[in-house]
Every structure is written in C-alpha cells, then in structure tokens.
Amino acid sequence: TQSLTYKSLSPHDTFMEFDQMKKLISLAFAFLSASCLAHSNVRFFEMPIEQLYAKCNAGDYESCHYAGIRTRDAKLSARYHLKACYGDYGRSCYRASEKIIEYENPELSIHKLKTIIHKAVKPVEYGCSIGNAKSCRYLGSFYAAEELGMLDYETAKKHLKKGCLYGDKPSCEIFEQLKQLGY
C-alpha cells in the first residue's frame, strides 16, 4: 500500500503558491477575454469577402473595417479603412494611415516619404478627433519625428497625452519620454 505524504508549507511557500495561482488565473482570464473578443469578430472572417464589400458599400462601416483587414491589396485596403474611418469607425483610421504608407512605398526617397506622411496624417487626425487612442499615438509620433518634416513637439505631446487619456499605454510612454527629454 502506498501512503500519502503531505508537504508542510511555510507561510512563504504558501504565499508563493498563492501568488503563482493568481498569475495563472489572470492569464486564464486574459486568454478567455481575448478568445471572446476574437470570437465576436469571427463572423467577419467567415463571411465571403464579396458580402463584406457589399455591406460596406451599403454603409456598414464595421464591414468596411474588416474588408480592409481581409483585402490583401494595400491600396484597396486603405480605401476601405478610409471609408470606415470617415464613417466614424475609429479603429480603421490608424490602419488607413498604415496602408497608405504601405502602398505608396516610402522607401524610395525621403522626399516621397514626407509627401506620403502628409497623406497618412489625415485619417489619424480624424481618428484622434473622434476618440481613437491609437490614432492619437500615430499622430503624436508623426509630429515627434524630425525626418518627416512635421516636427512640433508641443503638438506631438498634445496628441500623445490625448491618446494616453483614451487609455493607450504606448501613448503615455512616448509622452513621458518626450517630457524626460525636455520637450
């Protein structure tokens, strides 16, 4: 017969096990939350792309957003994201900006990059104005990058602070970095 032995735990060991348990529970909760969030968007990934296009053309801006995500052509993707952005679907604004930069291929020259950035600024300006935190971060970052020809640290900080207030942690971090650098 086998006997069961119980390990005697010190208060420190018990605390460590409890602390590890809390971390596991937190991770499980984060995973479940992410799964539920992803599951709520599954219908847009299961829907035929033509149906997304049709719904977008009928004014469903969430469908425009997902059409932009699923479209492989960067220029067409930018068009769908712009439509969603200007239909007040803020999450598409920063994506529109990314896609504009992608399809314009800024690696050609610094002059072309500046021209492209000026196009890419418009959707994130709008996205930030309607409360999209990530758009505020992108906008603030554009104004903080000297090589883009838009250098204005006060404007950068204003938009980064707004992104921070909307809950975007990277906006807060960049804002603090600029302050620490004396800007």
Disulfide bonds with the S-S distance in Angstrom:
Cys56-Cys64 1.97
Cys85-Cys93 2.13
Cys128-Cys136 2.09
Cys164-Cys172 2.03
